[in-house]
C-alpha cells in the first residue's frame, strides 16, 4: 500500500470513526500557570498507570483485558506524553461540574469511566430548555493512528482516550457562556467529554496489530518499533445512550450540582463540534426519537468537519475521496467486533447492499436521511481531514462547500427522505479559516458574516433566528487572494 493511500486511510478513519461486523443497533484560553506546579511536575514524571481516574465509581468497572491500550502500550516505552490538567479546549473554572457515568459499559478507550460536564439551569424561564453537546477531537481507527494518539506523538494525546485525572470543574465557554449574548446561557447544560476516538458511534471494541499501514509522512515523530498489538474499547454511542439514561430522572454531579429530569424537557439543542459534529450527525435522529417520545422538541446544530460529497468535485479528487471513504469503511469491518451505530432509516434503505457504506458517511447521511431539524456551520476555508488528504485544491473545497451550504435550502426536494424533513435546514458559512465555533465564545457570539442584504450576523444570532422560524442561509463568498472572505469579520483572538 502506498504512503499516500496510507495517509488517506488514516485520515478517513479519523473523520468517520469506526465500527464493524457483528450486529447493528438502529436508530481552544489559558489557566493559572502558577497553580499546582508541584502537581504538574509529578504528572510530567507519571506513567498512565500512575494517574487514576477521577470521580466516584459506584458500580464495578468493566473488565479491562491485558491487551488493552492502557496495559499493552502503557508508557509507550518511554515515549508517553502526559496530558495537560485541562486538556483539549477545556479551561480552568467552576461553571460546569464533572459527572461520572455509572454504567460499567460506558467507558473510554482505556476502560476508564466516561464523564460529562453539567450545569443546571440558571434562568427559571429556561428550566425546561437543554443544551446537549458532543465534544470533538479527531479520532483514530488503526494501529498507527491510535498508538500515536495514546502516546501523544501527534495532535492529540491519551486525554482523548481516557478520563484519567479529569478536573472536577471547568469553565463555561461558547454555548455554555453565561456572560455574553447567548440564548442558551441560562439553560441546562450537558457537555459529553470525548474519549472514545470513534466519532461517537462505537458500541464494542477493536483490536489493532501492525500490518501494511505505515506512518504518514506528516507525522512529526515516529513511534518505537517494539510496540505490541493492542485493543481499545470503542463505546461512543454507548456513552451517549447511557448518559441520556442517567439524565432522564435528573442527577447530582460529582461536586453536588443538581440537574432536573431530562424527561421534563420541552426544547433540546443537540450539537457537536468537529468529531462531535460527525457524532451529532450520526446520532441526531436517535436522540430526537428518544426525547420527542417524552414531549421535547429537538433540533440539532452541526459545527465543522463537513466534507463535500464527491458529486460536487472534479476528477481525480471525486474518485479519490470515494476510494478513501470505502477504505475507511472496510478497515472498520476488519478491526472492530461490532458495526458502528447506524441511523435506522439509512440502514433500512441501504443495509445489506453494496452501498451500505454510505450510511457510515455522515455527510451523505446529513444530505439524505436526517429528518431532525438541523443547522450547519462550516468555515469555507477550513479544509482538513479527507478533503485535504486527497489533495483537493483550496479553491475547489471553498466552492464545493458554498454549494453544499446553499443546497440545504432545497433539501426537502433533493434528499432521499426529503418528504419527512419538516424544517428547512439553516446554514452559516464564514470564511475565516476557523475550525470550531460552538466551544468558543469568540466564534459563537462575536465574529460575523454578512448576509445577502448586507446585515452582519454572529453564529449565535443566526441559530437563534432559525430556531424562531426564520429561513437562514448566511454564506460568505470566496476569497480573492490571501485573507478572509469578503463578508466575514474574523476576530483576532479566541476566548
C-alpha positions as CSV (number, residue, x, y, z in Angstrom):
1,X,0.0,0.0,0.0
2,X,1.4,3.4,-0.9
3,X,2.3,6.0,1.6
4,X,-0.2,8.4,0.1
5,X,-3.0,5.9,0.4
6,X,-2.0,5.1,3.9
7,X,-2.4,8.7,4.8
8,X,-5.8,8.7,3.3
9,X,-6.8,5.6,5.2
10,X,-5.8,7.1,8.5
11,X,-7.5,10.4,7.7
12,X,-10.7,8.6,6.8
13,X,-10.7,6.7,10.0
14,X,-10.1,9.9,12.0
15,X,-13.1,11.6,10.4
16,X,-15.5,8.7,10.1
17,X,-14.9,6.9,13.4
18,X,-15.0,3.1,13.3
19,X,-17.2,0.1,13.7
20,X,-17.8,-3.3,12.0
21,X,-19.4,-6.7,11.5
22,X,-21.4,-8.5,14.2
23,X,-24.6,-6.5,14.9
24,X,-26.3,-3.2,14.2
25,X,-28.3,-1.1,16.6
26,X,-30.5,1.2,14.7
27,X,-31.6,4.1,15.4
28,X,-9.3,26.2,22.1
29,X,-7.8,30.2,26.9
30,X,-5.1,29.8,29.4
31,X,-5.4,28.6,33.0
32,X,-3.4,29.8,36.0
33,X,0.2,28.9,35.0
34,X,1.4,29.0,38.6
35,X,-1.3,26.7,40.0
36,X,-0.1,23.4,41.5
37,X,3.4,23.5,40.0
38,X,4.5,20.6,42.2
39,X,1.5,18.6,41.0
40,X,2.3,19.4,37.4
41,X,5.9,18.2,37.9
42,X,4.6,14.9,39.4
43,X,2.3,14.5,36.4
44,X,5.1,15.1,34.0
45,X,7.0,12.1,35.6
46,X,4.0,9.9,35.7
47,X,3.1,6.9,33.6
48,X,-0.5,6.2,32.5
49,X,-1.0,3.7,35.4
50,X,0.1,6.3,38.0
51,X,-2.7,8.7,37.0
52,X,-6.0,7.5,38.5
53,X,-9.5,8.1,37.0
54,X,-11.3,10.9,38.8
55,X,-14.8,10.8,40.4
56,X,-16.8,8.2,42.2
57,X,-17.1,4.8,40.6
58,X,-20.2,3.4,42.3
59,X,-20.5,0.4,40.0
60,X,-17.7,-2.1,39.4
61,X,-15.6,-1.1,36.4
62,X,-15.7,-3.1,33.2
63,X,-13.1,-5.8,32.9
64,X,-10.1,-4.4,31.1
65,X,-8.2,-7.0,29.1
66,X,-4.5,-7.4,29.4
67,X,-4.1,-6.3,25.7
68,X,-6.0,-3.1,26.2
69,X,-4.0,0.1,25.2
70,X,-3.6,1.1,28.8
71,X,-1.6,-2.1,29.6
72,X,-0.2,-3.0,26.2
73,X,1.2,0.3,25.2
74,X,1.4,1.7,28.8
75,X,4.1,4.5,28.7
76,X,5.0,3.8,25.0
77,X,8.4,2.6,26.0
78,X,9.2,6.0,27.5
79,X,7.6,8.0,24.6
80,X,4.3,8.7,26.5
81,X,3.3,12.4,26.8
82,X,1.3,13.1,30.0
83,X,-1.8,15.2,29.2
84,X,-2.4,18.7,30.5
85,X,-4.5,19.2,33.5
86,X,-7.2,21.0,31.4
87,X,-6.9,19.2,28.0
88,X,-8.4,19.8,24.6
89,X,-10.1,23.3,24.8
90,X,-11.1,22.8,28.5
91,X,-10.3,25.7,30.7
92,X,-10.0,26.2,34.4
93,X,-13.2,27.5,36.0
94,X,-16.3,26.5,38.0
95,X,-19.2,26.8,35.6
96,X,-19.5,23.1,34.7
97,X,-19.1,20.1,37.0
98,X,-18.0,16.6,36.2
99,X,-20.5,13.8,36.3
100,X,-19.0,10.2,36.2
101,X,-21.3,7.8,34.4
102,X,-22.3,4.7,36.4
103,X,-22.9,2.3,33.5
104,X,-19.8,0.0,33.6
105,X,-20.1,-0.5,29.8
106,X,-19.9,3.3,29.1
107,X,-16.1,3.6,29.1
108,X,-13.3,5.3,27.3
109,X,-10.8,3.6,25.0
110,X,-8.8,2.5,28.1
111,X,-11.7,1.3,30.2
112,X,-11.9,4.3,32.5
113,X,-15.4,5.6,33.1
114,X,-16.8,8.1,30.7
115,X,-17.8,11.5,32.0
116,X,-19.9,14.5,31.1
117,X,-19.7,18.1,32.5
118,X,-23.0,19.6,33.5
119,X,-24.7,22.7,34.9
120,X,-28.4,23.1,35.9
121,X,-30.5,25.9,34.6
122,X,-29.8,29.4,35.9
123,X,-32.8,31.1,34.3
124,X,-36.2,29.9,35.6
125,X,-37.7,30.7,32.2
126,X,-35.3,28.1,30.7
127,X,-35.8,25.4,33.3
128,X,-37.1,23.0,30.6
129,X,-34.6,24.0,27.9
130,X,-31.4,21.9,27.4
131,X,-28.2,22.1,25.5
132,X,-26.6,18.7,25.0
133,X,-23.2,18.8,23.3
134,X,-20.7,16.2,21.9
135,X,-17.1,17.3,22.2
136,X,-14.8,16.8,19.2
137,X,-11.2,15.9,18.9
138,X,-10.5,13.9,15.8
139,X,-10.4,10.2,16.2
140,X,-8.4,7.1,15.3
141,X,-9.1,3.6,13.8
142,X,-5.8,1.9,13.0
143,X,-2.7,0.5,14.7
144,X,-0.6,3.6,13.9
145,X,-3.2,6.3,14.4
146,X,-4.4,5.1,17.8
147,X,-0.9,4.4,19.0
148,X,0.1,8.0,18.0
149,X,-3.0,9.3,19.9
150,X,-2.3,7.3,23.0
151,X,1.4,8.1,23.2
152,X,0.8,11.8,22.4
153,X,3.0,11.9,19.4
154,X,0.6,13.8,17.1
155,X,-2.1,16.5,17.5
156,X,-3.8,14.7,20.4
157,X,-2.8,12.6,23.4
158,X,-4.3,10.0,25.7
159,X,-6.7,12.5,27.3
160,X,-8.9,11.8,24.2
161,X,-8.8,8.1,25.1
162,X,-9.3,8.2,28.8
163,X,-10.9,10.0,31.7
164,X,-7.9,9.7,34.0
165,X,-7.5,12.7,36.3
166,X,-10.0,14.9,34.5
167,X,-10.7,18.1,36.5
168,X,-13.8,18.3,38.8
169,X,-14.9,21.7,37.4
170,X,-14.3,23.5,34.1
171,X,-15.1,26.9,32.7
172,X,-18.1,27.6,30.5
173,X,-17.4,28.9,27.1
174,X,-19.2,29.3,23.7
175,X,-22.7,27.8,24.1
176,X,-22.1,27.4,27.9
177,X,-21.1,31.0,28.4
178,X,-23.4,32.9,30.8
179,X,-21.6,36.2,30.5
180,X,-22.4,37.2,26.9
181,X,-25.2,37.2,24.3
182,X,-26.2,33.5,24.2
183,X,-29.8,32.3,24.0
184,X,-28.6,29.1,25.8
185,X,-26.9,30.9,28.7
186,X,-29.5,30.0,31.3
187,X,-30.5,26.6,30.1
188,X,-29.5,23.2,31.4
189,X,-26.1,22.3,30.0
190,X,-24.6,18.9,29.3
191,X,-21.1,18.6,27.7
192,X,-20.2,15.0,26.8
193,X,-16.4,14.5,27.1
194,X,-14.9,12.7,24.1
195,X,-12.7,9.8,25.0
196,X,-13.8,7.0,22.6
197,X,-12.0,8.1,19.4
198,X,-14.9,6.8,17.2
199,X,-16.9,9.9,16.3
200,X,-19.5,8.9,18.9
201,X,-20.6,5.7,17.0
202,X,-18.9,2.7,18.6
203,X,-20.6,0.0,20.7
204,X,-17.8,-2.5,21.1
205,X,-14.1,-2.9,20.9
206,X,-11.3,-3.0,18.3
207,X,-8.0,-4.9,18.0
208,X,-5.0,-3.5,16.2
209,X,-1.8,-5.1,15.0
210,X,1.0,-3.7,12.8
211,X,0.5,-4.5,9.2
212,X,0.8,-2.7,5.9
213,X,-0.3,0.7,7.3
214,X,2.8,2.9,7.5
215,X,3.3,6.2,9.3
216,X,2.1,9.0,7.1
217,X,4.7,11.5,6.1
218,X,3.3,14.4,8.1
219,X,3.6,12.6,11.5
220,X,6.2,14.6,13.4
221,X,7.8,11.8,15.4
222,X,8.0,8.0,14.8
223,X,6.7,5.5,17.3
224,X,9.1,2.9,18.9
225,X,9.2,-0.1,16.6
226,X,8.8,-2.5,19.5
227,X,5.2,-1.6,20.5
228,X,2.9,-4.7,20.7
229,X,-0.5,-5.4,19.4
230,X,-3.3,-3.8,21.5
231,X,-7.0,-3.3,21.8
232,X,-9.3,-0.4,22.7
233,X,-12.9,0.0,23.7
234,X,-14.9,1.9,21.2
235,X,-18.1,3.0,23.0
236,X,-19.0,6.4,21.8
237,X,-22.7,5.7,21.1
238,X,-22.9,3.6,24.3
239,X,-21.6,6.6,26.3
240,X,-24.2,8.9,24.7
241,X,-27.1,6.4,25.3
242,X,-26.0,5.8,28.9
243,X,-25.7,9.5,29.6
244,X,-29.2,10.1,28.3
245,X,-30.4,7.3,30.5
246,X,-28.8,8.9,33.6
247,X,-30.2,12.3,32.7
248,X,-33.7,11.0,32.4
249,X,-34.7,11.4,36.0
250,X,-32.2,14.1,37.0
251,X,-28.8,13.7,38.6
252,X,-26.3,15.1,41.0
253,X,-22.8,15.8,39.7
254,X,-19.6,14.7,41.4
255,X,-19.3,18.1,43.2
256,X,-23.0,18.5,44.1
257,X,-24.5,20.3,41.0
258,X,-28.2,19.3,40.6
259,X,-29.9,18.8,37.2
260,X,-33.6,18.4,36.8
261,X,-35.1,15.5,34.9
262,X,-34.4,15.5,31.1
263,X,-37.8,13.8,30.7
264,X,-39.4,17.1,31.6
265,X,-37.5,19.0,28.8
266,X,-39.6,20.9,26.3
267,X,-36.8,22.1,24.0
268,X,-33.4,20.5,23.4
269,X,-30.5,21.7,21.3
270,X,-28.3,18.6,20.4
271,X,-25.0,19.7,19.0
272,X,-21.4,18.7,18.2
273,X,-18.2,20.2,17.1
274,X,-15.6,18.7,14.7
275,X,-15.5,15.0,15.5
276,X,-18.5,15.7,17.8
277,X,-20.3,17.2,14.8
278,X,-19.8,13.9,13.0
279,X,-21.2,12.2,16.0
280,X,-24.1,14.5,16.3
281,X,-25.0,13.8,12.6
282,X,-24.8,10.0,13.2
283,X,-27.0,10.2,16.3
284,X,-29.4,13.1,15.6
285,X,-32.5,11.1,14.7
286,X,-31.8,8.7,17.5
287,X,-31.7,11.5,20.1
288,X,-34.8,13.2,18.7
289,X,-36.7,9.9,18.7
290,X,-35.8,9.3,22.3
291,X,-36.6,12.7,23.6
292,X,-39.6,13.6,21.4
293,X,-41.3,10.5,22.8
294,X,-41.3,12.4,26.1
295,X,-42.7,15.6,24.5
296,X,-39.5,17.5,23.8
297,X,-38.8,19.5,20.6
298,X,-35.3,18.6,19.4
299,X,-33.1,20.5,17.0
300,X,-29.5,19.8,16.0
301,X,-26.5,22.0,15.3
302,X,-23.5,20.6,13.4
303,X,-20.4,22.6,13.8
304,X,-17.4,21.9,11.4
305,X,-15.8,18.8,9.9
306,X,-18.1,18.7,6.8
307,X,-16.7,17.3,3.6
308,X,-18.3,18.0,0.3
309,X,-19.7,14.9,-1.5
310,X,-17.7,13.6,-4.5
311,X,-20.7,14.6,-6.8
312,X,-19.6,18.2,-6.3
313,X,-15.9,17.7,-7.1
314,X,-13.9,17.3,-10.2
315,X,-11.6,14.4,-11.1
316,X,-9.3,12.9,-9.9
317,X,-10.5,14.2,-6.5
318,X,-14.0,12.8,-6.6
319,X,-12.8,9.3,-7.2
320,X,-10.0,9.6,-4.6
321,X,-12.5,10.8,-2.0
322,X,-14.9,7.9,-2.6
323,X,-12.0,5.4,-2.5
324,X,-10.8,6.8,0.8
325,X,-14.2,6.5,2.3
326,X,-14.5,3.0,1.1
327,X,-11.1,2.1,2.6
328,X,-12.2,3.5,5.9
329,X,-15.4,1.5,5.9
330,X,-13.6,-1.7,5.1
331,X,-10.9,-1.1,7.6
332,X,-13.5,-0.7,10.4
333,X,-15.0,-4.0,9.5
334,X,-11.6,-5.6,9.7
335,X,-10.7,-4.3,13.2
336,X,-13.9,-3.9,15.2
337,X,-16.1,-6.5,16.8
338,X,-19.4,-4.7,16.2
339,X,-20.8,-2.4,13.5
340,X,-20.9,1.2,14.4
341,X,-24.3,2.7,15.4
342,X,-26.2,3.4,12.3
343,X,-29.1,5.8,11.5
344,X,-32.1,3.5,11.4
345,X,-33.8,4.8,8.2
346,X,-30.5,4.9,6.2
347,X,-29.7,1.4,7.2
348,X,-33.2,0.2,6.3
349,X,-32.6,1.8,2.9
350,X,-29.0,0.6,2.2
351,X,-28.1,-2.0,4.8
352,X,-27.1,-5.3,3.2
353,X,-26.5,-3.7,-0.2
354,X,-23.2,-2.8,-2.0
355,X,-23.9,0.8,-1.0
356,X,-24.3,0.3,2.8
357,X,-21.1,2.1,3.5
358,X,-22.8,5.3,2.6
359,X,-24.6,5.2,5.9
360,X,-21.1,5.4,7.6
361,X,-20.5,8.7,5.7
362,X,-22.0,11.4,7.9
363,X,-22.1,14.0,5.1
364,X,-24.1,11.7,2.9
365,X,-26.3,10.9,5.9
366,X,-26.9,14.6,6.6
367,X,-27.9,15.3,3.0
368,X,-30.2,12.4,2.6
369,X,-31.5,10.8,5.9
370,X,-31.5,13.2,8.8
371,X,-35.0,14.4,9.4
372,X,-34.4,16.2,12.8
373,X,-34.4,19.9,12.2
374,X,-30.7,20.9,11.9
375,X,-28.4,23.9,11.4
376,X,-25.0,23.6,9.8
377,X,-21.9,25.8,10.3
378,X,-18.8,25.2,8.1
379,X,-16.0,27.6,7.5
380,X,-15.3,27.9,3.8
381,X,-11.5,27.8,4.3
382,X,-11.4,25.1,6.9
383,X,-10.2,22.3,4.8
384,X,-8.9,19.3,6.6
385,X,-9.2,15.5,7.0
386,X,-10.3,13.6,3.9
387,X,-10.6,16.7,1.6
388,X,-7.0,17.7,2.4
389,X,-5.7,14.1,2.3
390,X,-6.8,13.6,-1.3
391,X,-5.1,16.9,-2.3
392,X,-8.4,18.8,-3.0
393,X,-7.3,22.3,-4.0
394,X,-8.4,25.0,-1.6
395,X,-10.5,26.9,-4.1
396,X,-12.4,23.8,-5.1
397,X,-13.1,22.9,-1.5
398,X,-14.3,26.5,-0.9
399,X,-16.6,26.4,-4.0
400,X,-18.0,23.0,-3.2
401,X,-18.6,24.0,0.5
402,X,-20.5,27.1,-0.6
403,X,-22.6,25.0,-3.0
404,X,-23.4,22.4,-0.3
405,X,-24.4,25.1,2.2
406,X,-26.6,26.8,-0.3
407,X,-28.2,23.5,-1.4
408,X,-29.5,22.9,2.1
409,X,-32.4,25.3,1.2
410,X,-33.7,22.7,-1.2
411,X,-33.0,19.6,0.8
412,X,-36.7,18.7,1.1
413,X,-36.7,18.2,-2.7
414,X,-33.3,16.5,-3.1
415,X,-32.8,14.3,0.0
416,X,-33.8,10.6,0.0
417,X,-36.1,11.4,3.0
418,X,-36.9,14.9,1.8
419,X,-40.6,14.4,2.3
420,X,-40.0,13.8,6.0
421,X,-37.9,17.0,6.5
422,X,-40.3,19.4,8.1
423,X,-37.9,22.4,8.7
424,X,-35.6,23.8,6.1
425,X,-32.0,23.4,7.4
426,X,-30.1,26.6,8.4
427,X,-26.7,27.4,7.1
428,X,-23.8,29.6,8.3
429,X,-20.6,29.8,6.3
430,X,-17.9,32.2,7.5
431,X,-14.6,32.4,5.6
432,X,-12.1,32.8,8.4
433,X,-10.2,29.5,8.3
434,X,-11.5,28.9,11.8
435,X,-12.3,25.2,12.6
436,X,-14.8,25.2,15.5
437,X,-17.2,27.7,17.0
438,X,-19.7,26.2,19.5
439,X,-16.9,25.7,22.0
440,X,-15.6,29.3,21.6
441,X,-17.3,32.4,22.9
442,X,-15.4,34.5,20.2
443,X,-16.7,32.5,17.3
444,X,-20.1,31.8,18.7
445,X,-21.1,35.3,19.7
446,X,-18.5,37.8,18.3
447,X,-17.4,37.0,14.7
448,X,-19.9,37.9,12.0
449,X,-20.8,37.1,8.4
450,X,-22.7,39.4,6.1
451,X,-26.0,38.1,4.6
452,X,-27.2,38.8,1.1
453,X,-28.9,42.0,2.3
454,X,-25.7,43.4,3.9
455,X,-26.6,42.7,7.6
456,X,-24.0,41.2,9.9
457,X,-24.8,38.1,11.8
458,X,-23.0,36.2,14.6
459,X,-23.3,32.4,14.6
460,X,-25.4,32.7,17.8
461,X,-27.8,35.2,16.2
462,X,-28.2,33.0,13.1
463,X,-29.1,29.9,15.1
464,X,-31.4,31.9,17.3
465,X,-33.3,33.4,14.3
466,X,-33.5,29.9,12.7
467,X,-34.8,28.5,15.9
468,X,-37.5,31.1,15.9
469,X,-38.7,30.1,12.4
470,X,-36.7,32.3,10.0
471,X,-35.1,30.9,6.9
472,X,-31.3,31.3,7.4
473,X,-28.7,30.9,4.7
474,X,-25.8,33.2,5.6
475,X,-22.8,32.1,3.5
476,X,-19.8,34.2,2.6
477,X,-18.3,34.4,-0.8
478,X,-14.9,33.0,-2.0
479,X,-11.6,34.7,-1.0
480,X,-9.8,36.8,-3.6
481,X,-6.2,36.0,-2.8
482,X,-4.8,35.8,0.8
483,X,-7.0,36.8,3.7
484,X,-10.6,36.3,4.8
485,X,-13.8,36.1,2.8
486,X,-15.3,39.4,1.7
487,X,-18.3,39.2,4.1
488,X,-16.6,37.8,7.2
489,X,-15.5,39.8,10.2
490,X,-13.0,37.4,11.8
491,X,-11.9,38.1,15.4
492,X,-8.2,38.4,16.0
493,X,-8.2,36.2,19.1
494,X,-10.2,33.3,20.6
495,X,-11.9,33.1,24.0
